[in-house]
Amino acid sequence: MDKSVARLNIEHYQKLLKTDLDETKRQTILRLLAEEEATLARLLRSAAKTGSKADGIKADGIKANASNAAAGRIDGLTGDAIRTNPAKTDD
């Protein structure tokens, strides 16, 4: 997958998270966002290993943000808080 496609997908998921979603859809989008961020991190690490430029983004930073986004804490690229419903839990 191309890095620009991964970035566009991440941007799309981030926009969706800013809309009114039920908890099931929100969790699905968070999972997709984390997967896409992990893909981008992998692509950036691969580019760094081959000596090509990684567009100024550190792969390690993206990886850490993907983990945080998956946990519903922050937006993977901007650091904005993601709305979650703390009353709801997955049992």
Short mmCIF file of the C-alpha atoms (twelve columns), coordinates in Angstrom:
data_MODEL
# 
_entry.id   MODEL 
# 
loop_
_atom_site.group_PDB 
_atom_site.id 
_atom_site.type_symbol 
_atom_site.label_atom_id 
_atom_site.label_alt_id 
_atom_site.label_comp_id 
_atom_site.label_asym_id 
_atom_site.label_seq_id 
_atom_site.Cartn_x 
_atom_site.Cartn_y 
_atom_site.Cartn_z 
_atom_site.pdbx_PDB_model_num 
ATOM 1  C CA . MET A 1  0.000   0.000  0.000  1 
ATOM 2  C CA . ASP A 2  1.183   3.497  -0.754 1 
ATOM 3  C CA . LYS A 3  1.935   5.878  2.147  1 
ATOM 4  C CA . SER A 4  -0.338  8.547  0.703  1 
ATOM 5  C CA . VAL A 5  -3.272  6.108  0.586  1 
ATOM 6  C CA . ALA A 6  -2.661  5.183  4.215  1 
ATOM 7  C CA . ARG A 7  -2.558  8.863  5.190  1 
ATOM 8  C CA . LEU A 8  -5.814  9.551  3.339  1 
ATOM 9  C CA . ASN A 9  -7.487  6.618  5.080  1 
ATOM 10 C CA . ILE A 10 -6.249  7.882  8.466  1 
ATOM 11 C CA . GLU A 11 -7.601  11.354 7.728  1 
ATOM 12 C CA . HIS A 12 -10.953 9.855  6.708  1 
ATOM 13 C CA . TYR A 13 -11.235 7.785  9.918  1 
ATOM 14 C CA . GLN A 14 -10.318 10.817 12.022 1 
ATOM 15 C CA . LYS A 15 -13.086 12.849 10.381 1 
ATOM 16 C CA . LEU A 16 -15.574 10.047 10.993 1 
ATOM 17 C CA . LEU A 17 -14.638 9.978  14.677 1 
ATOM 18 C CA . LYS A 18 -15.641 13.624 14.972 1 
ATOM 19 C CA . THR A 19 -19.211 12.776 13.947 1 
ATOM 20 C CA . ASP A 20 -22.036 11.396 16.047 1 
ATOM 21 C CA . LEU A 21 -21.571 7.610  16.064 1 
ATOM 22 C CA . ASP A 22 -22.993 4.791  18.102 1 
ATOM 23 C CA . GLU A 23 -20.451 2.959  20.254 1 
ATOM 24 C CA . THR A 24 -20.205 -0.073 17.937 1 
ATOM 25 C CA . LYS A 25 -19.354 2.074  14.917 1 
ATOM 26 C CA . ARG A 26 -16.929 4.180  16.980 1 
ATOM 27 C CA . GLN A 27 -15.067 1.083  18.146 1 
ATOM 28 C CA . THR A 28 -14.913 -0.258 14.583 1 
ATOM 29 C CA . ILE A 29 -13.505 3.025  13.277 1 
ATOM 30 C CA . LEU A 30 -10.985 3.174  16.136 1 
ATOM 31 C CA . ARG A 31 -9.833  -0.337 15.213 1 
ATOM 32 C CA . LEU A 32 -9.561  0.574  11.531 1 
ATOM 33 C CA . LEU A 33 -7.673  3.757  12.408 1 
ATOM 34 C CA . ALA A 34 -5.191  1.857  14.558 1 
ATOM 35 C CA . GLU A 35 -4.674  -0.733 11.804 1 
ATOM 36 C CA . GLU A 36 -4.106  1.981  9.202  1 
ATOM 37 C CA . GLU A 37 -1.673  3.837  11.455 1 
ATOM 38 C CA . ALA A 38 0.221   0.593  12.036 1 
ATOM 39 C CA . THR A 39 0.351   0.076  8.264  1 
ATOM 40 C CA . LEU A 40 1.707   3.582  7.764  1 
ATOM 41 C CA . ALA A 41 4.304   3.035  10.493 1 
ATOM 42 C CA . ARG A 42 5.387   -0.195 8.798  1 
ATOM 43 C CA . LEU A 43 5.673   1.573  5.441  1 
ATOM 44 C CA . LEU A 44 7.703   4.380  6.982  1 
ATOM 45 C CA . ARG A 45 10.037  1.943  8.753  1 
ATOM 46 C CA . SER A 46 10.497  0.068  5.495  1 
ATOM 47 C CA . ALA A 47 11.277  3.307  3.667  1 
ATOM 48 C CA . ALA A 48 13.762  4.273  6.402  1 
ATOM 49 C CA . LYS A 49 15.525  0.896  6.128  1 
ATOM 50 C CA . THR A 50 15.914  1.296  2.385  1 
ATOM 51 C CA . GLY A 51 17.330  4.785  2.855  1 
ATOM 52 C CA . SER A 52 14.441  6.731  1.362  1 
ATOM 53 C CA . LYS A 53 12.940  9.741  3.098  1 
ATOM 54 C CA . ALA A 54 10.014  9.129  5.436  1 
ATOM 55 C CA . ASP A 55 8.388   12.502 4.765  1 
ATOM 56 C CA . GLY A 56 9.664   13.850 8.065  1 
ATOM 57 C CA . ILE A 57 7.476   11.550 10.174 1 
ATOM 58 C CA . LYS A 58 9.167   9.172  12.571 1 
ATOM 59 C CA . ALA A 59 7.801   5.653  12.331 1 
ATOM 60 C CA . ASP A 60 8.140   5.176  16.097 1 
ATOM 61 C CA . GLY A 61 5.943   8.198  16.765 1 
ATOM 62 C CA . ILE A 62 3.232   6.890  14.489 1 
ATOM 63 C CA . LYS A 63 3.378   3.461  16.120 1 
ATOM 64 C CA . ALA A 64 2.963   4.932  19.596 1 
ATOM 65 C CA . ASN A 65 0.044   7.054  18.429 1 
ATOM 66 C CA . ALA A 66 -1.627  4.038  16.827 1 
ATOM 67 C CA . SER A 67 -1.598  2.286  20.201 1 
ATOM 68 C CA . ASN A 68 -3.111  5.331  21.875 1 
ATOM 69 C CA . ALA A 69 -5.788  5.663  19.196 1 
ATOM 70 C CA . ALA A 70 -6.681  1.992  19.574 1 
ATOM 71 C CA . ALA A 71 -7.147  2.575  23.290 1 
ATOM 72 C CA . GLY A 72 -9.406  5.539  22.482 1 
ATOM 73 C CA . ARG A 73 -7.139  8.093  24.132 1 
ATOM 74 C CA . ILE A 74 -5.904  10.404 21.385 1 
ATOM 75 C CA . ASP A 75 -6.191  10.999 17.680 1 
ATOM 76 C CA . GLY A 76 -3.217  9.233  16.043 1 
ATOM 77 C CA . LEU A 77 -1.826  12.179 14.093 1 
ATOM 78 C CA . THR A 78 -3.076  15.366 15.698 1 
ATOM 79 C CA . GLY A 79 -3.062  14.443 19.376 1 
ATOM 80 C CA . ASP A 80 -6.684  15.619 19.777 1 
ATOM 81 C CA . ALA A 81 -8.779  13.854 22.356 1 
ATOM 82 C CA . ILE A 82 -11.208 11.312 20.953 1 
ATOM 83 C CA . ARG A 83 -14.699 11.272 22.411 1 
ATOM 84 C CA . THR A 84 -15.497 7.992  24.059 1 
ATOM 85 C CA . ASN A 85 -18.417 6.859  26.128 1 
ATOM 86 C CA . PRO A 86 -16.904 5.920  29.505 1 
ATOM 87 C CA . ALA A 87 -20.204 4.493  30.718 1 
ATOM 88 C CA . LYS A 88 -20.107 1.811  28.029 1 
ATOM 89 C CA . THR A 89 -17.770 -1.149 28.352 1 
ATOM 90 C CA . ASP A 90 -17.231 -4.193 26.210 1 
ATOM 91 C CA . ASP A 91 -17.762 -7.328 28.302 1 
# 
